[in-house]
Amino acid sequence: MATPSNIQRISRQTLTLIHKNLLVAWKKPFSTIIRTLVVPIALTLIFCFLKHISPPSVNIGPAGFSNETIPILSLGEAAKTASYTRLAFVTNGIEDPALDHLIQGVISGPGMSVIDTQTVNNTADLFDVCSQTIQGAGKYFAAIIFTSFNETNVDYSIAISEDIATNYPTNYNNQQSLLSRYMLPVQWAVNSQLGNLSDDAKPSERMWSGFFNEDSSETTSYLDSAKQVFWLEIVQVFVAPLFICIFVGAAYHISTLVTSERQLAELMAAQRITSTPRILSTIISFIVMYSPGLIICSVLTTEILFSHASGGLFFILTVFCGCSVIIFSHFIASFFQKPSIAGMTCSILVVCLALITLATTLQEYPSPTQIRGLALLFPPPGLLSLGRHPGVKYPSPSLLTSKQMTHIRKPFPNHF
């Protein structure tokens, strides 16, 4: 039973041991500063300044106009330059002779003999007709999805594989672009049948690319913004759990100290020092020593990388993370006798837990049991997630419609 005298004794012993731990740490000031300040700040700066790495497609290329204006390609001509020539029509249950006539008119167009055409009734059939890999590569040219068809209105969408939509090269010199080689030929094939237009009425295009402002500040701002967005997207997908590596040094430090102090357990027991003040003093001492580094790391992260995040909220999360690693390391170190083995094992376990969390984030449907288990391994902040939904992951669309095409090149526009 906790009596006032016991509480006073525990408080007095805890404060004395905290003072002792800080004095021991300050006997080697250079080593302590390296562990508690330099290493966490250096790792934080590395993670922050990685925002300047360039994505593979960050290259606006030469700026200028195409030398000539040419008619857009016919569907048959465009299919000859593509890797796959399957074209799918989705009628969505629309039974109209005019729609059948339109599809037959597109199929019988010039050069269409090289195209493998498929007509399906439901969009779900595209999983079989226009299958894609996990990376978004599909063995088809395009899919035309009709959503409405009557005498006054025709609505349809043009869908292509995600791999082509994101990785297709653009070069204004040879009229090579996603619109020129895929979208416009399909759109002209359908619209020419709807309007009974001849090839003489085919529109022309003249491509241009680049930024035509007086200075390069706009171009530089576009590139800098794209680089930062690229790194933030990587952090969102799979790098975020690896930020715990900032605290690996703290895990090694506390685990080695806890194991080495076990040799003084008998001496402390002879002085009637119980386990409670020893544990509390060690945890509080390390929180005090690493607090300046945690504060600086949280400020650097919000100022350099997550500039739109709440500084106060991020500071609270950083402190929670540091406390979690310290408590976890103290618990793991209690199972070892040799400091070197305890430090190495604890550091490896911290990294492994980050990798396990990473594997969980990459799952399409994370297991609630696994998330609760990870939350229990990282108290106290992990406990906050026990009452929350394990998370919602938005499905990535397997097909990209023509309405979404306007957002593909927005950071690096190639105008037509």
N, C-alpha and C positions, 0 to 999 in steps of 0.2 A: 504493500500500500504506500502510495506517495504521500509522505508527510512533509510539512513545511521545512523541517530540518534536512530531509533528503533532497528536496528541491534546491535548497540553498547550497548543500554540499555539491550536488551535480553542477549547478551554475558556477560555483567557485572553481571546481576542478576543470570544467570546460573552458572557462576564461583563461585559467593558468596554462592549460595545454595549448590553447590557441596562441597565446603569447610565446610559448616555447617553440611551437612549429614555425611561427613567423621569424623568430630569432635564428632558428636553424637554417631557414631558407635564405635569410639575409647574410649568413656567413659566406655564401657564394653568390654575391650579387650579380655577377656577369652571367653565370649559368641560369639563375632564376629569371633574369630579364629576358634572356634568349628564349626560355621555355614559355614564359607567361605572356610575353609581348611580341617579340620579333617573329617567332614561328607562326602564331595565329594570324598576325597582321600580314605577313608575307603571303601565306596561303590565301587569305581573303583578297588581297590585291591581285593575285594570279587569277582567281575565279572572276573578279570584277573586270579586269582588263582583257579577258578573253572575249569580251563583247566586240572588240575591234577585229576579230577574225572575219574573213569574207566568206560568204556562201559560195558554192561552186558557180552559181549563175550571176554573181554580182560583176557584170561587165557590160557597160552600156554600149560598148563597141564604138565604131566610128560614127560620127554624126554627119548627116547629109541627106540628099534627095536621090531617089532612083533616077537613072538617066532617061528612062522611057516610061510611057504609060501603056499598059497592056491590058487586054480583056481578061477577066477572071477565068480561071481554068474550068473546063467542063468537068462533070463528075467522073467521066471515063478517063480523062487526062490526069486528074488528080489521083485516081486510084492506081494508075500505073507507077507513080512515084512513091506510093505507100508500101509499107512492109506487108500489110494484110489488106485484103480486098473484100471482106465480108461486109455487107450493108444490110441492116435489119430494119424492118418496118413494124411498128407496134400500133395496132388499130384500137386497142383498149375497148373492144367490144362494139365498135361503131360499125353498123351495117348500112352502108350507103354505096350504091353503084358508082356514084361520082368519086368516092374515095378509092374504090377498086380501079376505076379508070385512071385516076391520078398516079397510083402506084405502078400500074402497067406502063403509063407514059414515061415515068422515071426509069423503069427497068429497060425499056426499049430505046433509050437515048443513045447517042453516038458513043462508041467505045465502051458500052456497058457490058459487052460480052465477057470481059475479064473480071467482072464483079460477081461474087457469090451473094445473091440476094435471099433473104429469109423474111417471111412475114409471120408474125405471131399475134395472138389475140390479147395477151396480158403482159404487163411489164415484168411480172415474176418470171416469165419464160426467158428473159434476157440473161438470167443466171446460167442457162444452158447454151443459148445461142451466142451470147457475147460474154463468155466467162472471162474472168480476170484472175491474175495471181494476187497474192497478198500485197505485193509491191505496187499493184495497180496497172500491170501490163496486161493488155487484152489483145486477143488475136482477131481483131475486127477493125474495119475502117471507121464506121460510125453507126449510130442508131437514130432513127427518126421516130419520135414518139408523138402520136396524134392524141390530143386531149379533147378537142372539140372540132366538129365538122358539120356545117350546115350551109344554107344558101348565102348567108350574110357574113359568116365568121368561120375562120379556120385557125385553130391554135395547134402549134406543134413545137416540140423542142428537139434540138440536135444534141446528142450525147456522144462523147468520145471517151476513150480510156484515160484514167488519171495520169498514167505515165506519160502519154503524149501531151496532155494538157499542161503538165508542169515542166517537161524536159525537152520539148520540141525546140530546135534551134531557130534563131531569127537572124536574117541577113537581108537588109533592104536592097543590096546590090543585085542579087539574083532572085528577087521577089519570093523569098522563102520566109514563111511565117505560118503560124497556126491558122490564122484566118484565111490566108491565101490558099493553103494546100488542103484544108479540111472544111472549115465552116462555110466559106463563101461558095465553093462548088456545090455543096449539098443544098445550101439555101437557094441557089439559083436553079438547081434541078427541080426543086419542089415549086418555087414561085413561078418559074416559066410555064409549068404545067397548069398552075392555077390561073394564070393570066393569059394563057395561050400566046406566049411571047416567042418570037423567033430568035435565032442566034444573033441576028443583026442588032437586036435590042439589048444584047448582053452588056452590062456595065463594065467599065475599065477601072483600074486602080493604079496608083502611083505611090509607092511606099516611101516613107522617110523615117528617120530615127535620130535620136539624140536630143540635146538641149540647146536651144538657139537663143540664149540670153547673153547679155553683154559680158558678164563675168561667169566664173565657174563656181560661184558660191552655191547656186541652186543644185548643181550636179553634186557637189561635195556633200551638201546636206542630205540629198537623197541617198547617197552611198553610205554615209555614216548612220543614217536611220536604218537602212536595210541591214547593215552589219549588226547593229544592236538587236534588232528584231530577230535576226537569224540566231544569235546566241541565246536570246531569251526563249525562243522556240525549242532549242536543244535542252535548255535547263528545264523547261516545262515537261518535255517528253521523258528524259531519262537522267539528266545530270543532277537534278535537285538533291536526291539522297546522298550524293557524293560530297555535298557541302559539309557533312559531318566529319570529313577528313581534317577539317580545321582543328578539331578537338582531339585528334589522335595523340598529339604530344601530351595533352593533359591526361589522357587515359594512361599512357605509359608512365608519366610522372607520379600520379597518385597510387597506381598499383605497386610500383617499386617501393614507394615510401611506406605504404601500409604493410607490405611483406617484411621489410627490413625492421620496422618497429615492433614486429611480433617478438623479436628477441628481447625486447624490454618489457614484455608482458609480466613476467614474474616480478621484476623490480617495481613496476607500477602497482601490481597486486599487493606487494608488501607495504606499499604506501597507502593502501585502501582506496586505490583509484579503480573504479568499476569500468565495465565495458561501455556503458552509455556515454559518459563524458569523453572517452577516447574516440568513439565513433563520431559523435557530434563535433568534437574539436577538429578532427581531420577533415570532415566535410566542409565545415565553416571556414577553416583555414584556407583550403583550396579555392573556395568561392571568393574569399577576400583577395587572394593572390591573382586569380584570373579575371576578376571583375573589370579592371582597367582595360585588359585586352578585349573582353567581351563588348564593352561599351564602344571602344574604337572600331572593332570589327562591324558592329551593327551600324554605326554612323557611316563608315566607308561603304558598306553594301547598299544602304539606302541612297547615299549621295551619288555613287558612281554607277551602280548596276540597276537597282530597283528604285529609280528616281521618282516614280509615281506612287510608291508604297508609303504607308503610314510609318513614320520613323518611330513613334512610340510603340506601336504594335509590333514592329519588327524587333525592337529592343527587347520587349517582353519575351518574344519567341526565342531570341538568341540566348537570353538568360536562362530560360527554361531548358533549352538544349544543353547549355553548359552544365547546369545542375544535374540533368539526367545522366550525362556522361560521367560526371564525378561520382554520383551515387552508384551507377552501374559498375564503374571501375573498382570502387571500394568493395562492392559485393563479390566481384570475381576474384580480387586479390586475396580474399580471405580463404580461398581454397589452396593456396600455394605456399611453399616454404622458401623458395629461392626468388629473390627480387627480379633477376633478369628474365627468368621463365615467366613470372607473373606479368611483367611489363610487356613482353612480346606477345603472350597469349591474349592479354586484354586488348592490345592494339589491334591484333588480327580479328578478334571477335567484334570490335566496334566497326571495322571495315566490312566484315561479313554481314553484320546486321544492316548496314547501309545497302549492301548488294542484295540482300533478301528483300528489303523495302523496294529497291529498284526493280527487282523481278516482279513484285506485286503491282507496281505502277504500270508495267508493260503488259499486264494481263488485261484482256478485254473486259472480263467480268471478275474483278478481284473477290477472293473469298472473304466473307465477313469474319469467319473464325481466324483466318490468318492475320487479318488487320487487328483484331482484338488481341491476339497473341503478341504482335509487335508493339501494340500500345502498352501492354503490361510490362514489356521489356524496357520501355523508355519512360518510366515515371519521372516527374509528374506531368509533363505536357502530353504524353501519350494517353494518359487517362482521360483527357478532355475529349478524345475522339471516340470513347466507348459508347457514348450516348448519341453519336451522330451516325448518319447513313455512311456506309463505307465509301461512297463516292459515285458519281455519275460520269461516265465516259461517253462523249458524243461520238456516234458512229461516223466514220469518214465515208463520204459518198463514193460509191464505186463508179458512178457515171457523172460527168460534168455537163450540165446543160448550157445552151447558148446564152441564157440569161445570166449565168455565172461567169461568162467569159470576160465581162468587163472588169472583173476584179483581179484577173490573173496578172496583167502587166502594169498594174497601177503604180508600183514603185519605180518601174523602169519602162516607161511607155514607149511603144513603137507604133506610131500613128499611121493611118492609112488614108 
